[in-house]
Amino acid sequence: MKLIVLMIAVVLAVAGCGQSSSGGTTTADGSAVTGVFLKHPSTDPGAGTPVAGATIGVYTRPISTAGPVMADPPSPIARVKTAADGTFTVHVTGRTRVFLAPIGAQPYTAGKWAQVGGTPVTLTGCTDCVRPL
């Protein structure tokens, strides 16, 4: 009987491993890039409202999200959708850093470099800014 109770305790403990308090998962090998996508008006760049359901592209090189459409844009190595609170987690292997940029997103947002397994990234987009040419 003690063995069964011990086995159940071990199964429950293992089932909780890798879970964060925000409902996402973490990896022991540091292969995750996490972040949040926020939008703000030009009059208040310090503000931030979560952007839910946006697609974030993960690239091996920087891409421009400004001006005319790129003639031959690179394909992302991964894509992830933001949650209702604007957060995202994407697992990347074989890289130490990646470039993140929203795909087809409004508001206008410049991409950012992120360290794989590093500090969470905040992507911010302006809802009424003019896109640079």
N, CA and C atoms as an extended XYZ file, in Angstrom:
399
Properties=species:S:1:pos:R:3:atomname:S:1:resname:S:1:resid:I:1 pbc="F F F"
N         0.828       -1.194        0.000 N   MET     1
C         0.000        0.000        0.000 CA  MET     1
C         0.874        1.260        0.000 C   MET     1
N         1.941        1.278        0.829 N   LYS     2
C         2.830        2.432        0.882 CA  LYS     2
C         3.492        2.652       -0.472 C   LYS     2
N         3.808        1.558       -1.168 N   LEU     3
C         4.430        1.661       -2.483 CA  LEU     3
C         3.490        2.326       -3.484 C   LEU     3
N         2.218        2.001       -3.445 N   ILE     4
C         1.233        2.601       -4.354 CA  ILE     4
C         1.106        4.096       -4.077 C   ILE     4
N         1.034        4.481       -2.823 N   VAL     5
C         0.934        5.895       -2.447 CA  VAL     5
C         2.175        6.645       -2.920 C   VAL     5
N         3.348        6.044       -2.735 N   LEU     6
C         4.591        6.657       -3.174 CA  LEU     6
C         4.611        6.825       -4.693 C   LEU     6
N         4.156        5.810       -5.419 N   MET     7
C         4.124        5.886       -6.890 CA  MET     7
C         3.175        6.985       -7.361 C   MET     7
N         2.028        7.117       -6.712 N   ILE     8
C         1.072        8.162       -7.077 CA  ILE     8
C         1.685        9.538       -6.820 C   ILE     8
N         2.373        9.699       -5.703 N   ALA     9
C         3.020       10.979       -5.390 CA  ALA     9
C         4.069       11.329       -6.427 C   ALA     9
N         4.849       10.343       -6.856 N   VAL    10
C         5.874       10.585       -7.870 CA  VAL    10
C         5.232       10.973       -9.197 C   VAL    10
N         4.174       10.275       -9.607 N   VAL    11
C         3.487       10.599      -10.860 CA  VAL    11
C         2.936       12.014      -10.821 C   VAL    11
N         2.328       12.416       -9.716 N   LEU    12
C         1.782       13.774       -9.606 CA  LEU    12
C         2.884       14.818       -9.620 C   LEU    12
N         3.998       14.539       -8.978 N   ALA    13
C         5.111       15.493       -8.970 CA  ALA    13
C         5.696       15.654      -10.357 C   ALA    13
N         5.869       14.567      -11.077 N   VAL    14
C         6.422       14.630      -12.430 CA  VAL    14
C         5.450       15.317      -13.376 C   VAL    14
N         4.164       15.097      -13.205 N   ALA    15
C         3.165       15.726      -14.076 CA  ALA    15
C         3.201       17.237      -13.959 C   ALA    15
N         3.581       17.765      -12.797 N   GLY    16
C         3.643       19.208      -12.612 CA  GLY    16
C         4.940       19.833      -13.088 C   GLY    16
N         5.945       19.028      -13.397 N   CYS    17
C         7.233       19.570      -13.841 CA  CYS    17
C         7.081       20.293      -15.156 C   CYS    17
N         7.805       21.403      -15.284 N   GLY    18
C         7.790       22.148      -16.528 CA  GLY    18
C         6.645       23.119      -16.644 C   GLY    18
N         5.751       23.160      -15.688 N   GLN    19
C         4.627       24.077      -15.746 CA  GLN    19
C         4.974       25.354      -15.006 C   GLN    19
N         4.700       26.491      -15.628 N   SER    20
C         4.914       27.764      -14.951 CA  SER    20
C         3.589       28.260      -14.408 C   SER    20
N         3.632       29.277      -13.568 N   SER    21
C         2.404       29.788      -12.976 CA  SER    21
C         1.506       30.460      -14.001 C   SER    21
N         2.052       30.837      -15.170 N   SER    22
C         1.236       31.481      -16.193 CA  SER    22
C         0.588       30.475      -17.123 C   SER    22
N         0.798       29.175      -16.866 N   GLY    23
C         0.176       28.160      -17.697 CA  GLY    23
C         1.049       27.708      -18.840 C   GLY    23
N         2.186       28.359      -19.058 N   GLY    24
C         3.086       27.958      -20.129 CA  GLY    24
C         4.031       26.888      -19.646 C   GLY    24
N         4.914       26.449      -20.507 N   THR    25
C         5.882       25.450      -20.093 CA  THR    25
C         7.280       26.020      -20.190 C   THR    25
N         8.162       25.458      -19.419 N   THR    26
C         9.562       25.832      -19.478 CA  THR    26
C        10.348       24.597      -19.873 C   THR    26
N        11.531       24.777      -20.387 N   THR    27
C        12.341       23.638      -20.778 CA  THR    27
C        13.655       23.682      -20.034 C   THR    27
N        14.097       22.515      -19.601 N   ALA    28
C        15.348       22.422      -18.868 CA  ALA    28
C        16.540       22.753      -19.764 C   ALA    28
N        16.403       22.519      -21.080 N   ASP    29
C        17.523       22.756      -21.982 CA  ASP    29
C        17.597       24.196      -22.478 C   ASP    29
N        16.684       25.066      -22.039 N   GLY    30
C        16.738       26.473      -22.425 CA  GLY    30
C        16.434       26.730      -23.885 C   GLY    30
N        15.583       25.920      -24.506 N   SER    31
C        15.305       26.076      -25.934 CA  SER    31
C        14.116       26.982      -26.227 C   SER    31
N        13.582       27.648      -25.236 N   ALA    32
C        12.395       28.467      -25.443 CA  ALA    32
C        12.732       29.954      -25.564 C   ALA    32
N        11.958       30.617      -26.406 N   VAL    33
C        11.956       32.073      -26.486 CA  VAL    33
C        10.557       32.490      -26.052 C   VAL    33
N        10.490       33.353      -25.054 N   THR    34
C         9.198       33.808      -24.561 CA  THR    34
C         9.090       35.312      -24.713 C   THR    34
N         7.863       35.789      -24.730 N   GLY    35
C         7.674       37.222      -24.841 CA  GLY    35
C         6.216       37.613      -24.774 C   GLY    35
N         5.999       38.880      -25.051 N   VAL    36
C         4.653       39.437      -25.074 CA  VAL    36
C         4.590       40.459      -26.208 C   VAL    36
N         3.421       40.546      -26.847 N   PHE    37
C         3.188       41.499      -27.924 CA  PHE    37
C         2.142       42.489      -27.432 C   PHE    37
N         2.536       43.775      -27.364 N   LEU    38
C         1.660       44.838      -26.872 CA  LEU    38
C         1.462       45.907      -27.935 C   LEU    38
N         0.326       46.597      -27.879 N   LYS    39
C         0.076       47.726      -28.783 CA  LYS    39
C        -0.161       48.979      -27.951 C   LYS    39
N         0.111       50.140      -28.594 N   HIS    40
C        -0.049       51.425      -27.911 CA  HIS    40
C        -0.323       52.503      -28.946 C   HIS    40
N        -0.967       53.611      -28.532 N   PRO    41
C        -1.131       54.749      -29.444 CA  PRO    41
C         0.155       55.580      -29.467 C   PRO    41
N         0.339       56.357      -30.520 N   SER    42
C         1.548       57.187      -30.638 CA  SER    42
C         1.654       58.212      -29.512 C   SER    42
N         0.528       58.602      -28.949 N   THR    43
C         0.538       59.593      -27.877 CA  THR    43
C         0.973       59.017      -26.541 C   THR    43
N         1.024       57.687      -26.423 N   ASP    44
C         1.397       57.059      -25.156 CA  ASP    44
C         2.217       55.789      -25.406 C   ASP    44
N         3.488       55.949      -25.868 N   PRO    45
C         4.309       54.783      -26.172 CA  PRO    45
C         4.637       53.911      -24.962 C   PRO    45
N         4.434       54.425      -23.767 N   GLY    46
C         4.676       53.633      -22.564 CA  GLY    46
C         3.508       52.730      -22.208 C   GLY    46
N         2.370       52.966      -22.849 N   ALA    47
C         1.188       52.145      -22.578 CA  ALA    47
C         1.359       50.798      -23.261 C   ALA    47
N         0.547       49.872      -22.907 N   GLY    48
C         0.611       48.578      -23.560 CA  GLY    48
C        -0.633       47.756      -23.330 C   GLY    48
N        -1.307       47.420      -24.430 N   THR    49
C        -2.461       46.553      -24.386 CA  THR    49
C        -2.092       45.273      -25.119 C   THR    49
N        -2.363       44.097      -24.547 N   PRO    50
C        -1.985       42.846      -25.201 CA  PRO    50
C        -2.643       42.673      -26.569 C   PRO    50
N        -1.891       42.095      -27.498 N   VAL    51
C        -2.409       41.763      -28.827 CA  VAL    51
C        -2.619       40.254      -28.853 C   VAL    51
N        -3.872       39.839      -28.866 N   ALA    52
C        -4.209       38.417      -28.860 CA  ALA    52
C        -4.316       37.883      -30.285 C   ALA    52
N        -3.882       36.644      -30.481 N   GLY    53
C        -4.060       35.966      -31.756 CA  GLY    53
C        -3.145       36.410      -32.878 C   GLY    53
N        -2.126       37.201      -32.580 N   ALA    54
C        -1.181       37.636      -33.614 CA  ALA    54
C        -0.180       36.511      -33.885 C   ALA    54
N         0.306       36.436      -35.115 N   THR    55
C         1.326       35.449      -35.456 CA  THR    55
C         2.697       36.099      -35.375 C   THR    55
N         3.577       35.494      -34.595 N   ILE    56
C         4.951       35.968      -34.451 CA  ILE    56
C         5.833       35.024      -35.261 C   ILE    56
N         6.642       35.597      -36.156 N   GLY    57
C         7.578       34.815      -36.944 CA  GLY    57
C         8.943       34.797      -36.285 C   GLY    57
N         9.613       33.667      -36.382 N   VAL    58
C        10.957       33.491      -35.833 CA  VAL    58
C        11.900       33.335      -37.017 C   VAL    58
N        12.919       34.203      -37.097 N   TYR    59
C        13.825       34.247      -38.244 CA  TYR    59
C        15.276       34.072      -37.820 C   TYR    59
N        16.107       33.680      -38.761 N   THR    60
C        17.537       33.537      -38.494 CA  THR    60
C        18.299       34.815      -38.791 C   THR    60
N        17.659       35.766      -39.450 N   ARG    61
C        18.284       37.052      -39.746 CA  ARG    61
C        17.240       38.142      -39.597 C   ARG    61
N        17.671       39.394      -39.419 N   PRO    62
C        16.684       40.462      -39.263 CA  PRO    62
C        15.900       40.678      -40.549 C   PRO    62
N        14.657       41.029      -40.384 N   ILE    63
C        13.815       41.378      -41.533 CA  ILE    63
C        13.247       42.762      -41.277 C   ILE    63
N        12.892       43.440      -42.352 N   SER    64
C        12.306       44.767      -42.230 CA  SER    64
C        10.792       44.653      -42.297 C   SER    64
N        10.137       45.301      -41.345 N   THR    65
C         8.679       45.357      -41.373 CA  THR    65
C         8.212       46.756      -41.772 C   THR    65
N         9.156       47.586      -42.211 N   ALA    66
C         8.850       48.967      -42.597 CA  ALA    66
C         8.912       49.116      -44.112 C   ALA    66
N         8.234       50.114      -44.598 N   GLY    67
C         8.324       50.446      -46.010 CA  GLY    67
C         7.624       49.450      -46.917 C   GLY    67
N         8.022       49.454      -48.201 N   PRO    68
C         7.362       48.572      -49.154 CA  PRO    68
C         7.622       47.102      -48.840 C   PRO    68
N         6.767       46.259      -49.351 N   VAL    69
C         6.904       44.826      -49.143 CA  VAL    69
C         8.231       44.345      -49.726 C   VAL    69
N         8.925       43.497      -48.986 N   MET    70
C        10.197       42.968      -49.461 CA  MET    70
C         9.951       42.089      -50.687 C   MET    70
N        10.852       42.173      -51.678 N   ALA    71
C        10.696       41.405      -52.911 CA  ALA    71
C        10.820       39.907      -52.660 C   ALA    71
N        11.730       39.499      -51.799 N   ASP    72
C        11.943       38.091      -51.522 CA  ASP    72
C        12.141       37.906      -50.017 C   ASP    72
N        11.052       38.023      -49.244 N   PRO    73
C        11.212       37.944      -47.791 CA  PRO    73
C        11.616       36.532      -47.363 C   PRO    73
N        12.398       36.426      -46.294 N   PRO    74
C        12.774       35.105      -45.812 CA  PRO    74
C        11.575       34.399      -45.179 C   PRO    74
N        11.617       33.101      -45.175 N   SER    75
C        10.580       32.328      -44.499 CA  SER    75
C        10.971       32.162      -43.040 C   SER    75
N        10.000       32.257      -42.145 N   PRO    76
C        10.332       32.051      -40.733 CA  PRO    76
C        10.676       30.583      -40.484 C   PRO    76
N        11.552       30.342      -39.507 N   ILE    77
C        11.880       28.967      -39.139 CA  ILE    77
C        10.833       28.400      -38.191 C   ILE    77
N        10.017       29.292      -37.611 N   ALA    78
C         8.918       28.882      -36.735 CA  ALA    78
C         7.903       30.017      -36.673 C   ALA    78
N         6.697       29.667      -36.275 N   ARG    79
C         5.621       30.643      -36.072 CA  ARG    79
C         4.909       30.281      -34.781 C   ARG    79
N         4.394       31.302      -34.111 N   VAL    80
C         3.641       31.068      -32.886 CA  VAL    80
C         2.551       32.125      -32.783 C   VAL    80
N         1.381       31.746      -32.270 N   LYS    81
C         0.277       32.684      -32.044 CA  LYS    81
C         0.340       33.196      -30.611 C   LYS    81
N         0.002       34.464      -30.449 N   THR    82
C        -0.039       35.030      -29.098 CA  THR    82
C        -1.324       34.585      -28.398 C   THR    82
N        -1.226       34.430      -27.090 N   ALA    83
C        -2.366       34.064      -26.252 CA  ALA    83
C        -3.250       35.300      -26.026 C   ALA    83
N        -4.329       35.119      -25.308 N   ALA    84
C        -5.254       36.223      -25.021 CA  ALA    84
C        -4.574       37.378      -24.300 C   ALA    84
N        -3.536       37.069      -23.508 N   ASP    85
C        -2.818       38.119      -22.785 CA  ASP    85
C        -1.600       38.630      -23.551 C   ASP    85
N        -1.496       38.268      -24.842 N   GLY    86
C        -0.406       38.751      -25.689 CA  GLY    86
C         0.893       37.974      -25.561 C   GLY    86
N         0.953       36.997      -24.662 N   THR    87
C         2.186       36.252      -24.449 CA  THR    87
C         2.372       35.158      -25.497 C   THR    87
N         3.622       34.744      -25.659 N   PHE    88
C         3.934       33.642      -26.565 CA  PHE    88
C         5.176       32.913      -26.081 C   PHE    88
N         5.262       31.651      -26.451 N   THR    89
C         6.437       30.819      -26.190 CA  THR    89
C         6.662       29.976      -27.426 C   THR    89
N         7.875       29.996      -27.925 N   VAL    90
C         8.225       29.175      -29.084 CA  VAL    90
C         9.536       28.462      -28.774 C   VAL    90
N         9.609       27.192      -29.144 N   HIS    91
C        10.816       26.397      -28.896 CA  HIS    91
C        11.694       26.409      -30.137 C   HIS    91
N        12.956       26.708      -29.938 N   VAL    92
C        13.926       26.828      -31.030 CA  VAL    92
C        15.120       25.947      -30.691 C   VAL    92
N        15.538       25.119      -31.622 N   THR    93
C        16.712       24.290      -31.389 CA  THR    93
C        17.803       24.662      -32.387 C   THR    93
N        19.030       24.493      -31.963 N   GLY    94
C        20.170       24.740      -32.840 CA  GLY    94
C        20.532       26.199      -33.039 C   GLY    94
N        19.966       27.098      -32.261 N   ARG    95
C        20.239       28.540      -32.372 CA  ARG    95
C        20.456       29.116      -30.984 C   ARG    95
N        21.277       30.162      -30.905 N   THR    96
C        21.446       30.859      -29.629 CA  THR    96
C        20.659       32.158      -29.606 C   THR    96
N        20.378       32.707      -30.786 N   ARG    97
C        19.524       33.893      -30.852 CA  ARG    97
C        18.741       33.868      -32.156 C   ARG    97
N        17.585       34.520      -32.127 N   VAL    98
C        16.695       34.582      -33.284 CA  VAL    98
C        16.092       35.978      -33.367 C   VAL    98
N        15.557       36.298      -34.532 N   PHE    99
C        14.899       37.576      -34.742 CA  PHE    99
C        13.393       37.328      -34.751 C   PHE    99
N        12.652       38.113      -33.968 N   LEU   100
C        11.202       37.968      -33.862 CA  LEU   100
C        10.508       39.158      -34.502 C   LEU   100
N         9.466       38.880      -35.274 N   ALA   101
C         8.675       39.956      -35.874 CA  ALA   101
C         7.263       39.447      -36.132 C   ALA   101
N         6.263       40.266      -35.848 N   PRO   102
C         4.896       39.872      -36.164 CA  PRO   102
C         4.728       39.725      -37.680 C   PRO   102
N         3.943       38.763      -38.073 N   ILE   103
C         3.670       38.526      -39.496 CA  ILE   103
C         2.332       39.168      -39.843 C   ILE   103
N         2.359       40.087      -40.807 N   GLY   104
C         1.138       40.745      -41.270 CA  GLY   104
C         0.391       41.488      -40.177 C   GLY   104
N         1.106       41.944      -39.177 N   ALA   105
C         0.441       42.524      -38.010 CA  ALA   105
C         0.167       44.012      -38.173 C   ALA   105
N        -0.960       44.396      -37.705 N   GLN   106
C        -1.263       45.775      -37.406 CA  GLN   106
C        -1.418       45.758      -35.909 C   GLN   106
N        -0.805       46.474      -35.182 N   PRO   107
C        -0.129       47.736      -35.429 CA  PRO   107
C         1.293       47.560      -35.962 C   PRO   107
N         1.848       48.680      -36.476 N   TYR   108
C         3.214       48.663      -36.978 CA  TYR   108
C         4.160       48.288      -35.833 C   TYR   108
N         5.004       47.305      -36.088 N   THR   109
C         5.923       46.805      -35.066 CA  THR   109
C         7.271       46.497      -35.682 C   THR   109
N         8.331       47.016      -35.097 N   ALA   110
C         9.683       46.649      -35.513 CA  ALA   110
C        10.034       45.326      -34.836 C   ALA   110
N        10.790       44.494      -35.523 N   GLY   111
C        11.213       43.227      -34.939 CA  GLY   111
C        12.330       43.423      -33.932 C   GLY   111
N        12.685       42.338      -33.233 N   LYS   112
C        13.728       42.384      -32.203 CA  LYS   112
C        14.494       41.072      -32.175 C   LYS   112
N        15.775       41.169      -31.819 N   TRP   113
C        16.577       39.987      -31.560 CA  TRP   113
C        16.210       39.446      -30.180 C   TRP   113
N        16.272       38.117      -30.021 N   ALA   114
C        16.009       37.473      -28.733 CA  ALA   114
C        17.007       36.348      -28.514 C   ALA   114
N        17.467       36.215      -27.279 N   GLN   115
C        18.349       35.106      -26.913 CA  GLN   115
C        17.486       33.886      -26.619 C   GLN   115
N        17.811       32.765      -27.212 N   VAL   116
C        17.100       31.527      -26.914 CA  VAL   116
C        17.436       31.150      -25.475 C   VAL   116
N        16.409       30.932      -24.657 N   GLY   117
C        16.601       30.634      -23.244 CA  GLY   117
C        16.888       31.861      -22.408 C   GLY   117
N        16.769       33.050      -23.008 N   GLY   118
C        17.093       34.293      -22.314 CA  GLY   118
C        15.886       35.003      -21.738 C   GLY   118
N        16.090       36.278      -21.478 N   THR   119
C        15.062       37.136      -20.909 CA  THR   119
C        13.877       37.260      -21.867 C   THR   119
N        12.644       37.267      -21.359 N   PRO   120
C        11.484       37.450      -22.236 CA  PRO   120
C        11.577       38.758      -23.028 C   PRO   120
N        11.057       38.724      -24.249 N   VAL   121
C        11.110       39.851      -25.171 CA  VAL   121
C         9.757       40.549      -25.192 C   VAL   121
N         9.782       41.877      -25.267 N   THR   122
C         8.551       42.638      -25.430 CA  THR   122
C         8.557       43.269      -26.820 C   THR   122
N         7.604       42.866      -27.646 N   LEU   123
C         7.401       43.496      -28.950 CA  LEU   123
C         6.281       44.507      -28.773 C   LEU   123
N         6.514       45.750      -29.206 N   THR   124
C         5.482       46.778      -29.066 CA  THR   124
C         5.139       47.340      -30.434 C   THR   124
N         3.868       47.548      -30.636 N   GLY   125
C         3.394       48.074      -31.900 CA  GLY   125
C         2.574       49.328      -31.699 C   GLY   125
N         2.756       50.271      -32.606 N   CYS   126
C         2.036       51.533      -32.561 CA  CYS   126
C         0.782       51.422      -33.407 C   CYS   126
N        -0.362       51.734      -32.819 N   THR   127
C        -1.644       51.565      -33.504 CA  THR   127
C        -1.938       52.654      -34.530 C   THR   127
N        -1.331       53.843      -34.379 N   ASP   128
C        -1.646       54.931      -35.301 CA  ASP   128
C        -0.397       55.630      -35.865 C   ASP   128
N         0.743       54.972      -35.758 N   CYS   129
C         1.986       55.552      -36.311 CA  CYS   129
C         2.041       55.340      -37.819 C   CYS   129
N         2.711       56.258      -38.490 N   VAL   130
C         2.931       56.123      -39.926 CA  VAL   130
C         4.093       55.169      -40.120 C   VAL   130
N         3.937       54.208      -41.028 N   ARG   131
C         5.023       53.268      -41.314 CA  ARG   131
C         6.141       54.001      -42.035 C   ARG   131
N         7.393       53.778      -41.604 N   PRO   132
C         8.508       54.388      -42.318 CA  PRO   132
C         8.617       53.822      -43.727 C   PRO   132
N         9.115       54.630      -44.651 N   LEU   133
C         9.290       54.153      -46.034 CA  LEU   133
C        10.627       53.544      -46.251 C   LEU   133
